[in-house]
């Protein structure tokens, strides 16, 4: 289903941001508004990171393949991941649920509650209202008064190395297995299905990347090539990638274009002790995959052009 | 259209709150979670007030009667009003828009931008996604580190006087005029229509009420009797009302049961200099309408039982 922009989401967001800037002016110094994984705002003397994303039954989830509890989990997880992509930790959430009277609210809140406990992010408020199709909109807020400050998409410089928090493609492979597995001889691989249905935002990895000196960061929600493209575009650089780690059970195309992985991709000056920082925190080692280059038109992986393929599930 | 709770919204919210409390425990001291107009939370050393409400085309607005720009305005206004009902000021907003490709996004954001400018509350982020029906979910955040602290629904005591920020019923009368006026001989009263389509949250009045010593407060969104009932229930008191001010052009039933007024109702100890505080700020004088009594079963207006009628538009 196409979104309200008729499939031109990114252009629509630019137009909306321009329209809103006319109404209320540009962000004050130190604030980040529309166009990054999360906003950074000063409220009441403090600095916050805050993000909101909505999931829609039939657009972001097929309830014939995954449960409404999975949808609840994912609705919180994708927002926690947006703050992780700034190197920050979500500490409180609000949830608005719009849906028909047939909605399995207990199941939905089972998933939301499980995610809330898993991510240490209590749900403190929200709203219930009627609608013909289930829409779950979540807002998360976290401490933005961190040092170094929250990491945007726009700070990468030529020469920075590109890192990823882990292998990619498991979620896309899981979705394919779910689709094929309905009625098949063997149950689909639970690890791949879990990667799709119950994604784990890389919160500790985001904090470690920020504290080790990340210059730009994003989470892989729409697909690696598309999401890295946002970082390159915002930073005004190109990229030369040597390789891309592919999750066990996934295909290279899943890793390159599959969405819903929620691994983090970031840039760091060379010779940054990234691996030491991750090891000291007991985290899985991150993978260095290439480097930023000055020519913004240069986007290659193992010598071949890096396509912009992605799931675009927001507009699918 | 009924909501996901099948028309039992308030019972569903209680059940959800209990379920979430099992997952993440009760609020820490000084925080207010589910069940008030807004949540009060400590994030990053600061204190925030934060609220989220969703408006749905066909549930909260009939786009044959009011414009999509009005829907945008109202989506922000009702959330700003939720913070006003705590005596607080919304300073930043996030908006998720889910809707079909036919959505008039420019019109919607015209209304959102106008409200954003009018209320001094920039829209700093959000999301666009596809859905069969337009759902606009807004979150607002404001400074909660105010003295006296944010006003909940639960602090009213027997003997407190009950105040309202202005006459009620204009929005209900405006909706009736819109419904009747389509094809009628004269255009509907613009002042009443404006009260319905472009509500003005009583932000300065909320701050004045809090600073003058309000013990409990709510905004009139679902209907005066129903909303005052939430304050009485949370505070464990009853009420004896002498009268209720009715907006020009509205009927007593509009004032008592009509929703969408967004006037504030609050309680204060007797002999509080409420009127002086409002006068000094250049605000319209508030109206004293009665007093709280110890018997929670006592709910009367001018000697007659106060019905619990309300628009219940969330579940209508």
Contacts between the chains, C-beta under 8 A, distances in Angstrom:
chain1	res1	chain2	res2	distance
A	1	B	100	7.7
A	1	B	130	3.9
A	1	B	131	7.3
A	1	B	132	7.4
A	2	B	100	7.6
A	2	B	101	4.2
A	2	B	130	5.4
A	3	B	98	7.9
A	3	B	99	7.5
A	3	B	101	7.0
A	3	B	128	5.2
A	3	B	129	5.3
A	3	B	130	4.2
A	4	B	97	5.8
A	4	B	98	7.6
A	4	B	99	4.1
A	4	B	100	6.8
A	4	B	101	6.5
A	4	B	103	3.6
A	4	B	105	5.2
A	4	B	108	8.0
A	4	B	128	5.9
A	4	B	130	7.3
A	4	B	134	7.4
A	5	B	101	7.5
A	5	B	105	6.2
A	5	B	128	5.9
A	6	B	101	4.1
A	7	B	101	7.1
A	9	B	128	5.3
A	12	B	105	6.0
A	12	B	128	6.1
A	13	B	128	6.6
A	15	B	106	7.8
A	16	B	105	7.1
A	16	B	109	5.3
A	19	B	106	7.6
A	19	B	109	5.3
A	19	B	110	7.5
A	19	B	113	5.6
A	20	B	109	7.0
A	20	B	112	7.5
A	20	B	113	5.4
A	20	B	116	6.5
A	20	B	122	7.0
A	20	B	123	5.2
A	22	B	113	7.1
A	23	B	113	3.7
A	23	B	114	6.9
A	23	B	116	5.2
A	23	B	117	4.2
A	23	B	122	7.9
A	24	B	113	7.6
A	24	B	116	5.3
A	24	B	117	5.7
A	24	B	120	7.8
A	24	B	121	7.9
A	24	B	122	4.0
A	24	B	123	7.5
A	25	B	122	7.7
A	27	B	122	7.7
A	27	B	124	7.4
A	31	B	124	7.4
A	33	B	122	7.0
A	33	B	124	4.3
A	33	B	125	6.5
A	34	B	123	7.5
A	34	B	124	6.6
A	34	B	125	5.5
A	34	B	126	7.4
A	36	B	125	7.9
A	38	B	125	6.8
A	39	B	92	7.4
A	39	B	94	7.0
A	39	B	124	4.0
A	39	B	125	4.0
A	41	B	91	7.8
A	41	B	92	4.8
A	41	B	124	5.7
A	41	B	141	7.5
A	43	B	46	7.0
A	43	B	48	6.2
A	43	B	91	5.4
A	43	B	92	6.2
A	43	B	141	5.6
A	43	B	142	6.6
A	43	B	143	5.8
A	44	B	46	5.0
A	44	B	47	6.6
A	44	B	48	6.5
A	44	B	91	7.9
A	44	B	142	7.3
A	44	B	143	3.0
A	44	B	144	6.5
A	44	B	145	5.0
A	45	B	46	5.9
A	45	B	143	7.4
A	45	B	145	6.8
A	46	B	43	7.0
A	46	B	44	5.1
A	46	B	45	5.9
A	46	B	46	2.9
A	46	B	48	7.7
A	47	B	44	6.6
A	48	B	43	6.2
A	48	B	44	6.5
A	48	B	46	7.7
A	48	B	48	7.3
A	48	B	141	7.0
A	50	B	92	7.3
A	50	B	94	6.3
A	50	B	124	7.3
A	50	B	125	6.8
A	50	B	139	7.7
A	50	B	141	6.6
A	51	B	94	7.3
A	51	B	125	6.2
A	52	B	94	4.1
A	52	B	95	7.4
A	52	B	96	5.2
A	52	B	125	6.4
A	52	B	126	5.2
A	52	B	127	6.0
A	52	B	137	7.4
A	52	B	139	5.8
A	53	B	96	6.7
A	53	B	127	4.7
A	54	B	96	4.0
A	54	B	98	5.2
A	54	B	127	5.3
A	54	B	129	5.3
A	54	B	135	7.5
A	54	B	137	6.3
A	55	B	129	7.7
A	56	B	98	5.5
A	56	B	129	5.7
A	56	B	130	6.5
A	56	B	131	4.7
A	58	B	132	8.0
A	59	B	129	6.2
A	59	B	130	5.0
A	59	B	131	6.7
A	60	B	129	7.4
A	91	B	41	7.8
A	91	B	43	5.4
A	91	B	44	7.9
A	92	B	39	7.4
A	92	B	41	4.8
A	92	B	43	6.1
A	92	B	50	7.3
A	94	B	39	7.0
A	94	B	50	6.3
A	94	B	51	7.3
A	94	B	52	4.0
A	94	B	139	5.8
A	95	B	52	7.4
A	96	B	52	5.2
A	96	B	53	6.7
A	96	B	54	4.0
A	96	B	137	4.5
A	97	B	4	5.8
A	98	B	3	7.9
A	98	B	4	7.7
A	98	B	54	5.2
A	98	B	56	5.5
A	98	B	135	4.9
A	98	B	137	7.5
A	99	B	3	7.5
A	99	B	4	4.1
A	100	B	1	7.7
A	100	B	2	7.6
A	100	B	4	6.8
A	101	B	2	4.3
A	101	B	3	7.0
A	101	B	4	6.5
A	101	B	5	7.5
A	101	B	6	4.1
A	101	B	7	7.0
A	103	B	4	3.6
A	105	B	4	5.2
A	105	B	5	6.2
A	105	B	12	6.1
A	105	B	16	7.1
A	106	B	15	7.8
A	106	B	19	7.6
A	108	B	4	7.9
A	109	B	16	5.3
A	109	B	19	5.3
A	109	B	20	7.0
A	110	B	19	7.6
A	112	B	20	7.5
A	113	B	19	5.6
A	113	B	20	5.4
A	113	B	22	7.1
A	113	B	23	3.7
A	113	B	24	7.6
A	114	B	23	6.9
A	116	B	20	6.5
A	116	B	23	5.2
A	116	B	24	5.3
A	117	B	23	4.2
A	117	B	24	5.7
A	120	B	24	7.8
A	121	B	24	7.9
A	122	B	20	7.1
A	122	B	23	8.0
A	122	B	24	4.1
A	122	B	25	7.7
A	122	B	27	7.8
A	122	B	33	7.0
A	123	B	20	5.2
A	123	B	24	7.5
A	123	B	34	7.6
A	124	B	27	7.4
A	124	B	31	7.3
A	124	B	33	4.3
A	124	B	34	6.6
A	124	B	39	4.0
A	124	B	41	5.7
A	124	B	50	7.3
A	125	B	33	6.5
A	125	B	34	5.6
A	125	B	36	8.0
A	125	B	38	6.8
A	125	B	39	4.0
A	125	B	50	6.8
A	125	B	51	6.2
A	125	B	52	6.3
A	126	B	34	7.4
A	126	B	52	5.2
A	127	B	52	6.0
A	127	B	53	4.7
A	127	B	54	5.4
A	127	B	137	7.7
A	127	B	314	7.6
A	128	B	3	5.2
A	128	B	4	5.9
A	128	B	5	5.9
A	128	B	9	5.3
A	128	B	12	6.1
A	128	B	13	6.6
A	128	B	314	7.0
A	129	B	3	5.3
A	129	B	54	5.3
A	129	B	55	7.8
A	129	B	56	5.7
A	129	B	59	6.2
A	129	B	60	7.4
A	129	B	314	5.1
A	129	B	315	7.9
A	130	B	1	3.9
A	130	B	2	5.4
A	130	B	3	4.1
A	130	B	4	7.3
A	130	B	56	6.5
A	130	B	59	5.0
A	130	B	314	7.3
A	130	B	315	6.6
A	130	B	316	7.8
A	131	B	1	7.3
A	131	B	56	4.7
A	131	B	59	6.7
A	131	B	133	5.9
A	131	B	135	5.7
A	132	B	1	7.4
A	132	B	58	7.9
A	132	B	132	5.8
A	132	B	133	5.1
A	133	B	131	5.9
A	133	B	132	5.1
A	133	B	133	6.7
A	134	B	4	7.4
A	135	B	54	7.6
A	135	B	98	4.9
A	135	B	131	5.6
A	135	B	135	4.8
A	135	B	137	7.5
A	137	B	52	7.5
A	137	B	54	6.3
A	137	B	96	4.5
A	137	B	98	7.5
A	137	B	127	7.7
A	137	B	135	7.5
A	137	B	137	3.7
A	139	B	50	7.7
A	139	B	52	5.8
A	139	B	94	5.8
A	139	B	139	4.0
A	141	B	41	7.6
A	141	B	43	5.6
A	141	B	48	7.1
A	141	B	50	6.6
A	141	B	141	6.9
A	142	B	43	6.6
A	142	B	44	7.3
A	143	B	43	5.8
A	143	B	44	3.0
A	143	B	45	7.4
A	144	B	44	6.5
A	145	B	44	5.0
A	145	B	45	6.8
A	314	B	127	7.6
A	314	B	128	6.9
A	314	B	129	5.1
A	314	B	130	7.4
A	315	B	129	7.9
A	315	B	130	6.6
A	316	B	130	7.7
